[in-house]
Amino acid sequence: MVQRWLCISTRANDEVTKRHLVWGVAKRYENTIAKVKEGDTLLMYTMQEIVNREVIPSAVTGIYEASSQVYEDTSSLFVTPKALGNEVFPLRIKVKPIQIFKKPIPFKPLVPTLTFIKNKKMWSGSIRTAMRVIPEEDYQTIITSAKRI
């Protein structure tokens, strides 16, 4: 059975995924990424960022399919956020794009309808990880909202 994953990233690393067709996580998420199977669906979520004093909201930017098993590669590919020191996100999987959204899907408006987010006021706690499985109904809610943008 295909699992649906929400992959939490920065905009810079979302661009790396688009360009190199690879998704990577830190070693501490080994048990999580090991559960990804070829054919699983990965929704790319980018965190809110401030660029030149402008708030760029969190959003879902695309849908990918896992096209490999997890493998380890310590080459410098991803952009390391300052708080993570010299992290290279060595546990990786190859992906192929299913749909890259021309306009990213704003995430915050979806929060009230997503079942995997239990605390609607402190919702970001539900995504303080590299990646997580989401229910099929939440996946459908997210991709359906893309059609309305």
C-alpha positions as CSV (number, residue, x, y, z in Angstrom):
1,M,0.0,0.0,0.0
2,V,1.3,3.4,-1.0
3,Q,2.1,5.7,2.0
4,R,1.7,9.5,1.8
5,W,4.6,11.5,3.3
6,L,4.9,15.1,4.2
7,C,8.6,16.1,3.8
8,I,9.6,19.3,5.7
9,S,12.2,21.4,4.0
10,T,13.5,24.9,3.5
11,R,13.0,26.7,0.2
12,A,16.7,26.3,-0.7
13,N,16.6,22.5,-0.2
14,D,13.3,22.3,-2.0
15,E,15.1,23.7,-5.0
16,V,17.9,21.0,-4.5
17,T,15.2,18.3,-4.6
18,K,13.7,19.8,-7.8
19,R,17.1,20.1,-9.5
20,H,18.7,16.8,-8.3
21,L,15.6,14.7,-7.8
22,V,16.8,13.5,-4.3
23,W,15.4,14.0,-0.8
24,G,17.6,13.7,2.2
25,V,17.4,13.7,6.0
26,A,19.7,13.8,9.0
27,K,21.0,10.5,10.4
28,R,18.7,10.9,13.4
29,Y,15.7,10.2,11.1
30,E,17.1,6.9,9.9
31,N,14.2,4.9,11.3
32,T,11.7,7.2,9.6
33,I,13.2,7.4,6.1
34,A,13.8,3.6,6.3
35,K,10.0,3.2,6.1
36,V,9.7,4.9,2.7
37,K,9.1,2.4,-0.1
38,E,9.5,2.9,-3.8
39,G,6.2,4.2,-5.1
40,D,5.3,6.1,-2.0
41,T,4.2,9.7,-2.4
42,L,6.1,12.6,-1.0
43,L,4.5,16.0,-0.6
44,M,7.2,18.7,-0.2
45,Y,6.4,21.3,2.5
46,T,8.6,24.4,2.8
47,M,8.7,26.2,6.1
48,Q,7.9,29.8,6.6
49,E,10.9,32.0,6.0
50,I,11.7,35.7,6.2
51,V,13.5,37.1,3.1
52,N,14.4,40.8,3.0
53,R,11.9,41.5,5.8
54,E,9.1,39.8,3.8
55,V,7.4,36.8,5.3
56,I,7.1,33.9,2.8
57,P,4.5,31.6,4.3
58,S,4.8,27.8,4.6
59,A,3.5,26.0,1.6
60,V,3.4,22.6,-0.2
61,T,5.4,23.0,-3.4
62,G,5.1,19.7,-5.2
63,I,4.4,16.0,-5.2
64,Y,7.1,13.3,-5.9
65,E,7.3,9.6,-6.0
66,A,10.0,7.7,-4.2
67,S,12.0,6.0,-6.9
68,S,14.7,4.3,-4.8
69,Q,15.4,2.6,-1.5
70,V,17.2,4.8,1.1
71,Y,20.9,5.1,0.6
72,E,23.7,7.0,2.3
73,D,25.7,9.7,0.6
74,T,27.7,12.2,2.5
75,S,28.5,14.5,-0.4
76,S,27.6,18.2,0.1
77,L,24.4,18.6,-1.9
78,F,21.8,20.3,0.4
79,V,22.0,23.7,2.0
80,T,22.5,23.3,5.7
81,P,20.5,25.7,8.0
82,K,22.7,27.6,10.3
83,A,21.3,25.9,13.4
84,L,22.4,22.5,12.1
85,G,26.1,23.1,11.8
86,N,27.7,20.8,9.2
87,E,24.7,18.5,8.6
88,V,24.7,17.0,5.1
89,F,21.4,15.1,5.2
90,P,23.2,11.8,4.3
91,L,20.2,9.5,4.2
92,R,18.7,10.0,0.8
93,I,16.1,8.6,-1.6
94,K,15.8,9.4,-5.3
95,V,12.5,10.9,-6.3
96,K,10.6,11.6,-9.5
97,P,8.3,14.5,-9.9
98,I,4.5,13.9,-10.2
99,Q,3.5,17.5,-10.0
100,I,5.4,20.7,-9.2
101,F,2.9,23.4,-8.3
102,K,3.3,26.6,-10.3
103,K,1.8,28.4,-7.3
104,P,2.7,26.7,-4.0
105,I,-0.3,25.7,-1.9
106,P,-0.4,27.8,1.3
107,F,-0.4,25.5,4.2
108,K,-1.8,27.5,7.1
109,P,-5.3,27.7,5.6
110,L,-5.4,23.9,5.4
111,V,-4.6,23.4,9.1
112,P,-8.2,23.4,10.4
113,T,-9.1,20.6,7.9
114,L,-6.1,18.3,8.3
115,T,-6.7,15.4,10.6
116,F,-3.1,14.6,11.4
117,I,-2.8,18.0,13.1
118,K,-4.4,17.6,16.5
119,N,-3.6,20.9,18.1
120,K,-4.9,23.5,15.7
121,K,-3.5,26.4,17.7
122,M,0.0,25.1,18.0
123,W,0.0,23.2,14.7
124,S,3.6,23.5,13.9
125,G,4.4,21.0,16.6
126,S,2.9,18.4,14.3
127,I,5.6,19.0,11.7
128,R,8.7,19.4,13.8
129,T,10.4,16.5,12.1
130,A,12.0,15.8,8.8
131,M,9.1,13.8,7.4
132,R,6.0,12.1,8.5
133,V,3.2,9.9,7.2
134,I,-0.1,11.6,6.6
135,P,-3.5,10.0,6.2
136,E,-4.9,9.6,2.7
137,E,-7.8,12.0,3.4
138,D,-5.2,14.7,4.3
139,Y,-3.3,14.0,1.2
140,Q,-6.5,14.4,-0.9
141,T,-7.3,17.7,1.0
142,I,-3.9,19.1,0.1
143,I,-3.9,18.1,-3.6
144,T,-7.5,19.1,-4.1
145,S,-6.7,22.6,-2.8
146,A,-4.0,22.9,-5.5
147,K,-6.8,22.9,-8.1
148,R,-8.4,25.9,-6.5
149,I,-5.3,28.1,-6.7
